[in-house]
Each structure stands twice: as C-alpha cells, then as structure tokens.
Amino acid sequence: MRLTVDPGLCQGHNRCTAVAPDLFDIDDEGYATAIGDVPAGSGELAQLAVDNCPEQAITLHRDA
C-alpha cells in the first residue's frame, strides 16, 4: 500500500498527522506530505487518515 497527498487539495488541516503521525510529514508551509509506502501493519491507520481528511486530499493506493 502507498499513500499520496494531492497538494492542490490539501488545506493544511493536518488531521492526518494527528491520527497517523508516522505516515506523514509537514512541509515548511504547514501542508502534509505522505511518506509513501505504508509499513506492514499500518493499513488501518492509513485508512483512518484518509477518512479524516476534510478535503479528501489523501489517497490510499492498495496493491493489486
């Protein structure tokens, strides 16, 4: 699984970092960026971050 954040949609609410701080970084302007690959066992936490984004800027890409 892999997380991405659409920078055009992210408004800097940072709810993602509140629920899954190990999966996201915050840039110098306060916007979230995803670490990319989701570590094993963190899938539910990644989905929680997706579900909590008010702008729907986060996508969880599941491996086929």
C-alpha positions in Angstrom: 0.0 0.0 0.0 1.1 3.6 -0.7 -0.3 6.9 0.5 -0.3 10.1 -1.6 -1.5 13.6 -0.8 -2.8 15.9 -3.5 -1.1 19.3 -2.9 -3.8 21.0 -4.8 -6.5 19.8 -2.4 -4.6 19.8 0.9 -5.5 22.9 3.0 -3.2 22.2 5.9 -5.8 20.9 8.5 -3.2 18.2 9.4 -5.8 15.8 10.8 -3.8 13.1 9.0 -0.7 13.8 11.2 -2.9 13.9 14.3 -4.2 10.3 13.6 -1.1 8.9 11.9 2.0 11.0 12.6 4.4 8.3 11.4 2.8 8.2 7.9 3.0 11.9 7.1 5.4 14.8 7.2 4.6 18.5 7.3 6.4 20.9 5.0 7.6 24.3 5.8 4.3 25.9 4.8 2.2 23.5 7.0 0.9 21.1 4.4 1.1 17.4 4.7 3.1 15.1 2.5 2.8 11.3 2.7 5.8 9.1 3.4 4.8 6.9 0.5 4.8 3.2 1.3 2.7 2.2 4.3 4.6 0.0 6.7 3.2 -3.5 7.3 0.5 -3.4 10.0 -0.3 0.3 9.4 -3.1 -0.2 6.8 -5.9 0.6 9.2 -4.1 3.7 10.5 -3.6 4.9 6.9 -7.3 4.4 6.1 -8.2 6.4 9.2 -6.1 9.2 7.9 -7.8 9.1 4.6 -11.2 9.0 6.3 -10.3 12.1 8.5 -9.2 14.4 5.7 -11.9 17.0 5.2 -10.6 17.9 1.7 -10.3 14.3 0.6 -6.7 15.1 -0.4 -5.3 11.7 0.7 -5.4 8.6 -1.4 -4.5 5.1 -0.2 -3.3 3.0 -3.2 -3.8 -0.7 -2.4 -1.5 -3.2 -4.2 -3.3 -5.2 -6.8 
